[in-house]
Amino acid sequence: MGTRVAVPLDEYLKVQSTEVDSPLNEQGAGEEFHRPPDRNDRWLHYIHVGRAAEMQNIHSQLNLWATGERLGLDPLTLSVEQREAELQKTYRLWKEHHSLEDSA
């Protein structure tokens, strides 16, 4: 997938911050660093597990285009919440498709 972020930067950073502060990421950071994690620990864990790179792909120009093709509309016309859900769904479908090709 492409790597250039194609959504507004403030929207992209808000989504990342939400994921960094999620209970799942906090638990993973605590396990990784063997202590109650601070915000830096949570960001480091988010990067170490590859979620930051994955989020970049989810918000790429290519995935935005693929989402538009899948939906038959410009994803930028959707609400932020709808767009985020559709971008994540398109990326998940792409990953599933490619993992099936790899196993065949």
MOPAC internal coordinates of N, CA, C and O (Angstrom, degrees):
PM7 1SCF
backbone

  N    0.0000 0     0.00 0     0.00 0    0    0    0
  C    1.4439 1     0.00 0     0.00 0    1    0    0
  C    1.5237 1   108.51 1     0.00 0    2    1    0
  O    1.2310 1   120.89 1   -15.19 1    3    2    1
  N    1.3282 1   115.89 1   164.81 1    3    2    1
  C    1.4486 1   120.50 1   179.52 1    5    3    2
  C    1.5184 1   111.85 1   -73.23 1    6    5    3
  O    1.2310 1   120.81 1   -14.06 1    7    6    5
  N    1.3236 1   116.06 1   165.94 1    7    6    5
  C    1.4524 1   118.17 1  -176.68 1    9    7    6
  C    1.5190 1   113.73 1  -119.45 1   10    9    7
  O    1.2310 1   118.95 1   175.90 1   11   10    9
  N    1.3176 1   119.61 1    -4.10 1   11   10    9
  C    1.4658 1   120.46 1   179.94 1   13   11   10
  C    1.5244 1   109.11 1   -85.03 1   14   13   11
  O    1.2310 1   120.49 1   -53.30 1   15   14   13
  N    1.3178 1   116.67 1   126.70 1   15   14   13
  C    1.4587 1   121.37 1  -178.81 1   17   15   14
  C    1.5212 1   109.27 1   -68.75 1   18   17   15
  O    1.2310 1   120.78 1   -49.82 1   19   18   17
  N    1.3434 1   116.12 1   130.18 1   19   18   17
  C    1.4546 1   120.99 1  -173.27 1   21   19   18
  C    1.5249 1   113.41 1  -113.36 1   22   21   19
  O    1.2310 1   120.08 1  -174.50 1   23   22   21
  N    1.3026 1   117.45 1     5.50 1   23   22   21
  C    1.4626 1   121.03 1   177.78 1   25   23   22
  C    1.5288 1   108.10 1  -109.68 1   26   25   23
  O    1.2310 1   119.92 1   -16.74 1   27   26   25
  N    1.3214 1   117.75 1   163.26 1   27   26   25
  C    1.4667 1   119.10 1   179.16 1   29   27   26
  C    1.5287 1   111.67 1   -55.51 1   30   29   27
  O    1.2310 1   120.72 1   -42.49 1   31   30   29
  N    1.3207 1   116.22 1   137.51 1   31   30   29
  C    1.4571 1   121.58 1  -174.83 1   33   31   30
  C    1.5273 1   112.66 1   -58.59 1   34   33   31
  O    1.2310 1   120.20 1   139.00 1   35   34   33
  N    1.3220 1   117.23 1   -41.00 1   35   34   33
  C    1.4695 1   118.77 1  -179.75 1   37   35   34
  C    1.5257 1   111.40 1   -63.24 1   38   37   35
  O    1.2310 1   120.47 1   143.14 1   39   38   37
  N    1.3248 1   116.71 1   -36.86 1   39   38   37
  C    1.4653 1   121.23 1   176.93 1   41   39   38
  C    1.5344 1   110.32 1   -65.81 1   42   41   39
  O    1.2310 1   120.68 1   135.06 1   43   42   41
  N    1.3159 1   116.30 1   -44.94 1   43   42   41
  C    1.4628 1   122.37 1  -179.91 1   45   43   42
  C    1.5302 1   111.06 1   -60.84 1   46   45   43
  O    1.2310 1   120.44 1   134.69 1   47   46   45
  N    1.3327 1   116.76 1   -45.31 1   47   46   45
  C    1.4649 1   120.53 1  -179.86 1   49   47   46
  C    1.5220 1   111.61 1   -67.45 1   50   49   47
  O    1.2310 1   120.01 1   143.98 1   51   50   49
  N    1.3175 1   117.58 1   -36.02 1   51   50   49
  C    1.4669 1   120.82 1   178.14 1   53   51   50
  C    1.5225 1   110.35 1   -63.58 1   54   53   51
  O    1.2310 1   120.21 1   136.17 1   55   54   53
  N    1.3274 1   117.20 1   -43.83 1   55   54   53
  C    1.4671 1   120.91 1   178.89 1   57   55   54
  C    1.5251 1   109.84 1   -62.85 1   58   57   55
  O    1.2310 1   120.25 1   135.80 1   59   58   57
  N    1.3276 1   117.13 1   -44.20 1   59   58   57
  C    1.4597 1   119.78 1   179.37 1   61   59   58
  C    1.5275 1   111.00 1   -63.40 1   62   61   59
  O    1.2310 1   119.79 1   135.88 1   63   62   61
  N    1.3215 1   118.01 1   -44.12 1   63   62   61
  C    1.4626 1   120.91 1   179.54 1   65   63   62
  C    1.5223 1   111.25 1   -60.53 1   66   65   63
  O    1.2310 1   120.57 1   140.66 1   67   66   65
  N    1.3254 1   116.51 1   -39.34 1   67   66   65
  C    1.4635 1   120.45 1   178.01 1   69   67   66
  C    1.5273 1   110.48 1   -61.85 1   70   69   67
  O    1.2310 1   120.72 1   137.30 1   71   70   69
  N    1.3160 1   116.24 1   -42.70 1   71   70   69
  C    1.4705 1   119.56 1   179.34 1   73   71   70
  C    1.5256 1   111.70 1   -68.62 1   74   73   71
  O    1.2310 1   120.28 1   139.55 1   75   74   73
  N    1.3240 1   117.08 1   -40.45 1   75   74   73
  C    1.4713 1   121.04 1   179.19 1   77   75   74
  C    1.5239 1   110.53 1   -60.99 1   78   77   75
  O    1.2310 1   120.70 1   141.51 1   79   78   77
  N    1.3289 1   116.27 1   -38.49 1   79   78   77
  C    1.4583 1   120.88 1  -177.41 1   81   79   78
  C    1.5316 1   113.59 1   -89.00 1   82   81   79
  O    1.2310 1   120.09 1  -174.95 1   83   82   81
  N    1.3300 1   117.43 1     5.05 1   83   82   81
  C    1.4665 1   119.97 1  -178.79 1   85   83   82
  C    1.5313 1   110.96 1   -69.58 1   86   85   83
  O    1.2310 1   120.33 1   -27.47 1   87   86   85
  N    1.3324 1   116.98 1   152.53 1   87   86   85
  C    1.4687 1   120.34 1   177.71 1   89   87   86
  C    1.5346 1   112.65 1   -57.63 1   90   89   87
  O    1.2310 1   120.20 1   142.82 1   91   90   89
  N    1.3277 1   117.21 1   -37.18 1   91   90   89
  C    1.4637 1   119.86 1  -179.89 1   93   91   90
  C    1.5244 1   111.24 1   -64.16 1   94   93   91
  O    1.2310 1   120.31 1   135.35 1   95   94   93
  N    1.3316 1   117.01 1   -44.65 1   95   94   93
  C    1.4653 1   119.74 1   179.19 1   97   95   94
  C    1.5276 1   110.92 1   -67.94 1   98   97   95
  O    1.2310 1   120.54 1   142.19 1   99   98   97
  N    1.3271 1   116.57 1   -37.81 1   99   98   97
  C    1.4633 1   119.89 1   178.00 1  101   99   98
  C    1.5295 1   110.89 1   -62.51 1  102  101   99
  O    1.2310 1   120.59 1   137.84 1  103  102  101
  N    1.3290 1   116.47 1   -42.16 1  103  102  101
  C    1.4682 1   120.15 1   177.67 1  105  103  102
  C    1.5290 1   110.68 1   -63.12 1  106  105  103
  O    1.2310 1   120.47 1   134.56 1  107  106  105
  N    1.3304 1   116.70 1   -45.44 1  107  106  105
  C    1.4634 1   120.47 1   179.34 1  109  107  106
  C    1.5176 1   112.31 1   -61.76 1  110  109  107
  O    1.2310 1   120.46 1   139.43 1  111  110  109
  N    1.3388 1   116.73 1   -40.57 1  111  110  109
  C    1.4641 1   120.63 1   178.33 1  113  111  110
  C    1.5185 1   110.80 1   -65.02 1  114  113  111
  O    1.2310 1   120.41 1   139.55 1  115  114  113
  N    1.3227 1   116.82 1   -40.45 1  115  114  113
  C    1.4649 1   119.92 1   177.32 1  117  115  114
  C    1.5138 1   111.94 1   -62.01 1  118  117  115
  O    1.2310 1   120.63 1   139.51 1  119  118  117
  N    1.3310 1   116.41 1   -40.49 1  119  118  117
  C    1.4648 1   120.69 1   177.74 1  121  119  118
  C    1.5258 1   111.06 1   -68.10 1  122  121  119
  O    1.2310 1   120.38 1   140.53 1  123  122  121
  N    1.3289 1   116.88 1   -39.47 1  123  122  121
  C    1.4605 1   120.53 1  -179.06 1  125  123  122
  C    1.5259 1   111.85 1   -67.43 1  126  125  123
  O    1.2310 1   120.42 1   137.86 1  127  126  125
  N    1.3362 1   116.79 1   -42.14 1  127  126  125
  C    1.4624 1   120.04 1  -174.03 1  129  127  126
  C    1.5314 1   113.84 1  -101.10 1  130  129  127
  O    1.2310 1   120.42 1   178.11 1  131  130  129
  N    1.3310 1   116.81 1    -1.89 1  131  130  129
  C    1.4743 1   122.32 1   175.79 1  133  131  130
  C    1.5230 1   113.32 1    57.03 1  134  133  131
  O    1.2310 1   121.58 1  -138.91 1  135  134  133
  N    1.3461 1   114.59 1    41.09 1  135  134  133
  C    1.4688 1   120.59 1   176.31 1  137  135  134
  C    1.5247 1   107.18 1  -166.12 1  138  137  135
  O    1.2310 1   120.45 1   -15.25 1  139  138  137
  N    1.3288 1   116.74 1   164.75 1  139  138  137
  C    1.4658 1   117.69 1   173.26 1  141  139  138
  C    1.5304 1   108.81 1   -60.99 1  142  141  139
  O    1.2310 1   119.88 1   -58.10 1  143  142  141
  N    1.3348 1   117.84 1   121.90 1  143  142  141
  C    1.4665 1   119.66 1  -173.46 1  145  143  142
  C    1.5205 1   113.52 1   -77.06 1  146  145  143
  O    1.2310 1   121.03 1   -38.17 1  147  146  145
  N    1.3336 1   115.64 1   141.83 1  147  146  145
  C    1.4639 1   119.81 1   169.53 1  149  147  146
  C    1.5319 1   107.27 1   -91.72 1  150  149  147
  O    1.2310 1   119.97 1     2.54 1  151  150  149
  N    1.3079 1   117.66 1  -177.46 1  151  150  149
  C    1.4790 1   120.40 1  -175.91 1  153  151  150
  C    1.5289 1   111.37 1   -63.05 1  154  153  151
  O    1.2310 1   119.68 1   142.43 1  155  154  153
  N    1.3227 1   118.22 1   -37.57 1  155  154  153
  C    1.4666 1   120.27 1   178.19 1  157  155  154
  C    1.5244 1   110.97 1   -63.32 1  158  157  155
  O    1.2310 1   120.24 1   137.92 1  159  158  157
  N    1.3348 1   117.16 1   -42.08 1  159  158  157
  C    1.4652 1   120.86 1   177.07 1  161  159  158
  C    1.5315 1   110.58 1   -60.10 1  162  161  159
  O    1.2310 1   120.52 1   138.95 1  163  162  161
  N    1.3332 1   116.60 1   -41.05 1  163  162  161
  C    1.4684 1   120.01 1  -179.57 1  165  163  162
  C    1.5287 1   110.63 1   -65.69 1  166  165  163
  O    1.2310 1   120.17 1   139.04 1  167  166  165
  N    1.3465 1   117.28 1   -40.96 1  167  166  165
  C    1.4700 1   119.49 1   177.29 1  169  167  166
  C    1.5334 1   110.75 1   -65.03 1  170  169  167
  O    1.2310 1   120.49 1   136.20 1  171  170  169
  N    1.3256 1   116.66 1   -43.80 1  171  170  169
  C    1.4700 1   119.25 1   179.20 1  173  171  170
  C    1.5153 1   111.61 1   -61.06 1  174  173  171
  O    1.2310 1   120.08 1   137.19 1  175  174  173
  N    1.3205 1   117.45 1   -42.81 1  175  174  173
  C    1.4678 1   120.62 1   178.69 1  177  175  174
  C    1.5344 1   110.11 1   -62.74 1  178  177  175
  O    1.2310 1   120.51 1   136.09 1  179  178  177
  N    1.3208 1   116.62 1   -43.91 1  179  178  177
  C    1.4655 1   122.82 1   178.74 1  181  179  178
  C    1.5341 1   110.68 1   -55.64 1  182  181  179
  O    1.2310 1   121.00 1   139.74 1  183  182  181
  N    1.3195 1   115.68 1   -40.26 1  183  182  181
  C    1.4695 1   120.59 1   178.09 1  185  183  182
  C    1.5263 1   110.77 1   -74.65 1  186  185  183
  O    1.2310 1   119.74 1   134.57 1  187  186  185
  N    1.3226 1   118.09 1   -45.43 1  187  186  185
  C    1.4735 1   122.09 1  -176.84 1  189  187  186
  C    1.5192 1   112.87 1   -59.59 1  190  189  187
  O    1.2310 1   120.02 1   141.08 1  191  190  189
  N    1.3305 1   117.57 1   -38.92 1  191  190  189
  C    1.4696 1   119.49 1  -177.21 1  193  191  190
  C    1.5259 1   112.42 1   -81.42 1  194  193  191
  O    1.2310 1   120.17 1   178.52 1  195  194  193
  N    1.3312 1   117.28 1    -1.48 1  195  194  193
  C    1.4634 1   120.52 1   175.43 1  197  195  194
  C    1.5112 1   114.83 1    89.04 1  198  197  195
  O    1.2310 1   119.92 1  -177.47 1  199  198  197
  N    1.3193 1   117.75 1     2.53 1  199  198  197
  C    1.4614 1   119.54 1  -177.85 1  201  199  198
  C    1.5281 1   111.57 1   -69.61 1  202  201  199
  O    1.2310 1   119.50 1   146.83 1  203  202  201
  N    1.3187 1   118.56 1   -33.17 1  203  202  201
  C    1.4658 1   120.75 1   178.53 1  205  203  202
  C    1.5304 1   110.01 1   -62.63 1  206  205  203
  O    1.2310 1   120.32 1   135.71 1  207  206  205
  N    1.3340 1   116.99 1   -44.29 1  207  206  205
  C    1.4674 1   120.62 1   178.64 1  209  207  206
  C    1.5228 1   110.75 1   -66.22 1  210  209  207
  O    1.2310 1   120.75 1   141.15 1  211  210  209
  N    1.3231 1   116.17 1   -38.85 1  211  210  209
  C    1.4583 1   119.84 1   178.37 1  213  211  210
  C    1.5285 1   110.89 1   -64.09 1  214  213  211
  O    1.2310 1   120.24 1   138.69 1  215  214  213
  N    1.3355 1   117.14 1   -41.31 1  215  214  213
  C    1.4616 1   120.26 1   178.06 1  217  215  214
  C    1.5297 1   111.35 1   -63.13 1  218  217  215
  O    1.2310 1   120.20 1   145.63 1  219  218  217
  N    1.3162 1   117.22 1   -34.37 1  219  218  217
  C    1.4603 1   120.21 1   176.97 1  221  219  218
  C    1.5244 1   109.58 1   -62.99 1  222  221  219
  O    1.2310 1   120.27 1   137.60 1  223  222  221
  N    1.3199 1   117.08 1   -42.40 1  223  222  221
  C    1.4614 1   120.28 1   177.51 1  225  223  222
  C    1.5217 1   112.15 1   -66.76 1  226  225  223
  O    1.2310 1   120.33 1   140.80 1  227  226  225
  N    1.3275 1   116.97 1   -39.20 1  227  226  225
  C    1.4655 1   120.97 1   179.60 1  229  227  226
  C    1.5210 1   110.47 1   -61.15 1  230  229  227
  O    1.2310 1   119.97 1   145.40 1  231  230  229
  N    1.3218 1   117.65 1   -34.60 1  231  230  229
  C    1.4620 1   122.15 1  -176.49 1  233  231  230
  C    1.5287 1   112.97 1  -101.31 1  234  233  231
  O    1.2310 1   120.41 1  -160.74 1  235  234  233
  N    1.3321 1   116.82 1    19.26 1  235  234  233
  C    1.4679 1   121.56 1  -178.33 1  237  235  234
  C    1.5273 1   111.75 1   -77.81 1  238  237  235
  O    1.2310 1   121.29 1   -16.28 1  239  238  237
  N    1.3216 1   115.15 1   163.72 1  239  238  237
  C    1.4659 1   120.69 1   176.13 1  241  239  238
  C    1.5240 1   110.78 1   -60.72 1  242  241  239
  O    1.2310 1   120.35 1   139.82 1  243  242  241
  N    1.3318 1   116.94 1   -40.18 1  243  242  241
  C    1.4606 1   120.24 1  -179.29 1  245  243  242
  C    1.5252 1   111.10 1   -63.69 1  246  245  243
  O    1.2310 1   119.99 1   135.18 1  247  246  245
  N    1.3185 1   117.63 1   -44.82 1  247  246  245
  C    1.4642 1   119.86 1  -179.76 1  249  247  246
  C    1.5249 1   110.93 1   -69.58 1  250  249  247
  O    1.2310 1   120.21 1   145.41 1  251  250  249
  N    1.3244 1   117.21 1   -34.59 1  251  250  249
  C    1.4582 1   120.09 1   175.49 1  253  251  250
  C    1.5271 1   109.67 1   -62.38 1  254  253  251
  O    1.2310 1   120.45 1   135.91 1  255  254  253
  N    1.3241 1   116.75 1   -44.09 1  255  254  253
  C    1.4651 1   121.30 1   177.58 1  257  255  254
  C    1.5333 1   110.37 1   -62.62 1  258  257  255
  O    1.2310 1   120.23 1   132.52 1  259  258  257
  N    1.3375 1   117.17 1   -47.48 1  259  258  257
  C    1.4664 1   121.00 1  -178.88 1  261  259  258
  C    1.5272 1   111.17 1   -61.64 1  262  261  259
  O    1.2310 1   120.58 1   142.61 1  263  262  261
  N    1.3155 1   116.50 1   -37.39 1  263  262  261
  C    1.4613 1   120.47 1   177.43 1  265  263  262
  C    1.5253 1   110.14 1   -64.41 1  266  265  263
  O    1.2310 1   120.54 1   137.77 1  267  266  265
  N    1.3213 1   116.57 1   -42.23 1  267  266  265
  C    1.4612 1   120.68 1   177.14 1  269  267  266
  C    1.5178 1   111.69 1   -61.89 1  270  269  267
  O    1.2310 1   120.54 1   138.10 1  271  270  269
  N    1.3194 1   116.57 1   -41.90 1  271  270  269
  C    1.4673 1   120.90 1   177.62 1  273  271  270
  C    1.5320 1   110.77 1   -63.92 1  274  273  271
  O    1.2310 1   120.77 1   137.38 1  275  274  273
  N    1.3154 1   116.13 1   -42.62 1  275  274  273
  C    1.4712 1   120.68 1  -178.89 1  277  275  274
  C    1.5176 1   110.82 1   -64.91 1  278  277  275
  O    1.2310 1   120.19 1   140.34 1  279  278  277
  N    1.3310 1   117.24 1   -39.66 1  279  278  277
  C    1.4613 1   121.71 1  -176.40 1  281  279  278
  C    1.5300 1   113.32 1   -89.96 1  282  281  279
  O    1.2310 1   120.44 1   159.08 1  283  282  281
  N    1.3265 1   116.76 1   -20.92 1  283  282  281
  C    1.4596 1   120.30 1  -176.43 1  285  283  282
  C    1.5174 1   113.31 1    74.80 1  286  285  283
  O    1.2310 1   121.15 1  -151.56 1  287  286  285
  N    1.3450 1   115.40 1    28.44 1  287  286  285
  C    1.4637 1   119.96 1   177.78 1  289  287  286
  C    1.5201 1   109.15 1  -156.03 1  290  289  287
  O    1.2310 1   121.30 1   -10.94 1  291  290  289
  N    1.3263 1   115.11 1   169.06 1  291  290  289
  C    1.4612 1   120.63 1   177.98 1  293  291  290
  C    1.5286 1   108.32 1   -79.00 1  294  293  291
  O    1.2310 1   119.55 1   -65.30 1  295  294  293
  N    1.3411 1   118.47 1   114.70 1  295  294  293
  C    1.4611 1   120.43 1  -177.85 1  297  295  294
  C    1.5274 1   113.75 1   -60.06 1  298  297  295
  O    1.2310 1   119.97 1   158.38 1  299  298  297
  N    1.3200 1   117.66 1   -21.62 1  299  298  297
  C    1.4625 1   120.07 1   179.13 1  301  299  298
  C    1.5236 1   111.97 1   -70.53 1  302  301  299
  O    1.2310 1   120.07 1   168.77 1  303  302  301
  N    1.3362 1   117.48 1   -11.23 1  303  302  301
  C    1.4647 1   120.61 1   176.33 1  305  303  302
  C    1.5316 1   111.65 1   -84.64 1  306  305  303
  O    1.2310 1   120.06 1   169.11 1  307  306  305
  N    1.3244 1   117.49 1   -10.89 1  307  306  305
  C    1.4676 1   121.62 1   178.75 1  309  307  306
  C    1.5223 1   110.48 1   -79.43 1  310  309  307
  O    1.2310 1   120.95 1   -19.02 1  311  310  309
  N    1.3147 1   115.78 1   160.98 1  311  310  309
  C    1.4666 1   118.98 1   173.04 1  313  311  310
  C    1.5295 1   107.78 1   -65.02 1  314  313  311
  O    1.2310 1   120.68 1   -19.26 1  315  314  313
  N    1.3123 1   116.31 1   160.74 1  315  314  313
  C    1.4675 1   120.68 1  -179.56 1  317  315  314
  C    1.5244 1   110.19 1   -56.32 1  318  317  315
  O    1.2310 1   120.04 1   135.68 1  319  318  317
  N    1.3251 1   117.52 1   -44.32 1  319  318  317
  C    1.4619 1   120.99 1  -177.98 1  321  319  318
  C    1.5236 1   111.63 1   -65.71 1  322  321  319
  O    1.2310 1   120.16 1   136.01 1  323  322  321
  N    1.3389 1   117.30 1   -43.99 1  323  322  321
  C    1.4654 1   121.08 1   178.29 1  325  323  322
  C    1.5221 1   110.94 1   -64.01 1  326  325  323
  O    1.2310 1   120.80 1   136.11 1  327  326  325
  N    1.3228 1   116.08 1   -43.89 1  327  326  325
  C    1.4636 1   120.37 1  -179.44 1  329  327  326
  C    1.5239 1   110.52 1   -61.30 1  330  329  327
  O    1.2310 1   120.72 1   135.37 1  331  330  329
  N    1.3189 1   116.23 1   -44.63 1  331  330  329
  C    1.4672 1   119.64 1   179.68 1  333  331  330
  C    1.5228 1   110.68 1   -59.90 1  334  333  331
  O    1.2310 1   120.41 1   134.63 1  335  334  333
  N    1.3232 1   116.82 1   -45.37 1  335  334  333
  C    1.4693 1   120.54 1   179.73 1  337  335  334
  C    1.5254 1   111.03 1   -62.27 1  338  337  335
  O    1.2310 1   120.12 1   137.83 1  339  338  337
  N    1.3200 1   117.38 1   -42.17 1  339  338  337
  C    1.4750 1   120.93 1  -178.73 1  341  339  338
  C    1.5283 1   111.72 1   -70.87 1  342  341  339
  O    1.2310 1   120.01 1   140.80 1  343  342  341
  N    1.3326 1   117.59 1   -39.20 1  343  342  341
  C    1.4675 1   119.75 1   176.46 1  345  343  342
  C    1.5314 1   110.51 1   -61.88 1  346  345  343
  O    1.2310 1   120.87 1   136.07 1  347  346  345
  N    1.3228 1   115.94 1   -43.93 1  347  346  345
  C    1.4742 1   119.55 1   179.45 1  349  347  346
  C    1.5294 1   110.30 1   -64.00 1  350  349  347
  O    1.2310 1   120.10 1   139.52 1  351  350  349
  N    1.3362 1   117.42 1   -40.48 1  351  350  349
  C    1.4702 1   120.85 1   179.91 1  353  351  350
  C    1.5310 1   111.18 1   -64.32 1  354  353  351
  O    1.2310 1   120.41 1   135.01 1  355  354  353
  N    1.3314 1   116.82 1   -44.99 1  355  354  353
  C    1.4700 1   119.95 1   178.93 1  357  355  354
  C    1.5191 1   110.60 1   -60.24 1  358  357  355
  O    1.2310 1   120.40 1   135.73 1  359  358  357
  N    1.3166 1   116.84 1   -44.27 1  359  358  357
  C    1.4658 1   120.28 1  -179.63 1  361  359  358
  C    1.5258 1   111.04 1   -64.02 1  362  361  359
  O    1.2310 1   120.68 1   137.41 1  363  362  361
  N    1.3404 1   116.30 1   -42.59 1  363  362  361
  C    1.4648 1   120.58 1   178.82 1  365  363  362
  C    1.5404 1   110.37 1   -61.77 1  366  365  363
  O    1.2310 1   120.41 1   136.81 1  367  366  365
  N    1.3388 1   116.82 1   -43.19 1  367  366  365
  C    1.4723 1   120.45 1   177.99 1  369  367  366
  C    1.5259 1   110.89 1   -62.51 1  370  369  367
  O    1.2310 1   120.51 1   138.73 1  371  370  369
  N    1.3414 1   116.62 1   -41.27 1  371  370  369
  C    1.4603 1   120.80 1   179.05 1  373  371  370
  C    1.5310 1   110.15 1   -61.89 1  374  373  371
  O    1.2310 1   120.42 1   134.60 1  375  374  373
  N    1.3380 1   116.80 1   -45.40 1  375  374  373
  C    1.4618 1   120.55 1   179.63 1  377  375  374
  C    1.5271 1   111.08 1   -63.63 1  378  377  375
  O    1.2310 1   119.92 1   137.67 1  379  378  377
  N    1.3288 1   117.77 1   -42.33 1  379  378  377
  C    1.4674 1   121.06 1   178.57 1  381  379  378
  C    1.5203 1   110.47 1   -61.89 1  382  381  379
  O    1.2310 1   120.59 1   136.39 1  383  382  381
  N    1.3209 1   116.48 1   -43.61 1  383  382  381
  C    1.4681 1   120.68 1   179.94 1  385  383  382
  C    1.5249 1   110.98 1   -61.18 1  386  385  383
  O    1.2310 1   120.62 1   135.01 1  387  386  385
  N    1.3235 1   116.41 1   -44.99 1  387  386  385
  C    1.4632 1   119.83 1  -178.36 1  389  387  386
  C    1.5227 1   112.58 1   -72.92 1  390  389  387
  O    1.2310 1   119.60 1   150.44 1  391  390  389
  N    1.3192 1   118.37 1   -29.56 1  391  390  389
  C    1.4673 1   119.06 1   177.22 1  393  391  390
  C    1.5291 1   109.34 1   -72.27 1  394  393  391
  O    1.2310 1   119.81 1   148.46 1  395  394  393
  N    1.3422 1   117.97 1   -31.54 1  395  394  393
  C    1.4551 1   120.70 1   176.11 1  397  395  394
  C    1.5238 1   110.87 1   -68.37 1  398  397  395
  O    1.2310 1   120.44 1   139.94 1  399  398  397
  N    1.3392 1   116.76 1   -40.06 1  399  398  397
  C    1.4643 1   120.60 1   177.05 1  401  399  398
  C    1.5183 1   111.05 1   -62.92 1  402  401  399
  O    1.2310 1   120.41 1   139.77 1  403  402  401
  N    1.3319 1   116.82 1   -40.23 1  403  402  401
  C    1.4726 1   121.09 1  -179.25 1  405  403  402
  C    1.5201 1   112.08 1   -66.83 1  406  405  403
  O    1.2310 1   120.15 1   149.13 1  407  406  405
  N    1.3382 1   117.32 1   -30.87 1  407  406  405
  C    1.4584 1   119.69 1  -177.27 1  409  407  406
  C    1.5212 1   111.88 1   -87.29 1  410  409  407
  O    1.2310 1   120.08 1   168.99 1  411  410  409
  N    1.3264 1   117.46 1   -11.01 1  411  410  409
  C    1.4727 1   120.86 1  -178.64 1  413  411  410
  C    1.5077 1   111.76 1   -81.44 1  414  413  411
  O    1.2310 1   120.10 1   180.00 1  415  414  413

